[in-house]
Amino acid sequence: MDVNTQFSNTISNKHRFGLGVIFALVIINLMALQLTIKQQKSDNHLVNIAGQQSMLSQKITLYLTRLAQSSDMQTRRQNLTILEAAITQFEQNHNQLTQTLPLANKQTLSDEIQRLYFEDSPL
């Protein structure tokens, strides 16, 4: 008898079925892992945007103060240009963060927080 035939004979249908189930579970596990990695990359992007919001709020405060304290028109224009760019970026980030938030999380927020973040009112 040849070695392949002996091996084939010793593996019963139950063993083949078991190996098939294990193989299927490994494939499902790999797919779930890929999905988790993809989700974490998306979450990292949102965390970076939220961190940028903190920096932009400080920048807005700085240039508002500089604008209020400067008397030279050229300096005021420069400060105003920087301030407007920071406010625009802040608004874009805010819109991106609030549109990305899953609906389930929106429902758990208080009415006041929902009104602050999701109504079409100026910042």
C-alpha angles and dihedrals in degrees: 000000000000122000095243092053092050091049092047092050094050093053107077126202089259091058092048090050091049092050090048091053091049091049091049091049091050090052092048090049091052091050091050090049091052090050091050092051091050091050092050091053089054091048091051090056091052092048090052091051091049090051090050089055089062092051092046093051089054091047091050091051092048095051093043088055092046090048092051093047101043122092099180110096095216091052090046091053092049091049091047092051092051091044093051092049091050092049091049091051091046091053093047091050091047091052092047093049095047094046092049095050108108116249091240090062092048090058093055094055120098119254091252093053091046090052092049096048108029108034120093095250127128118266 
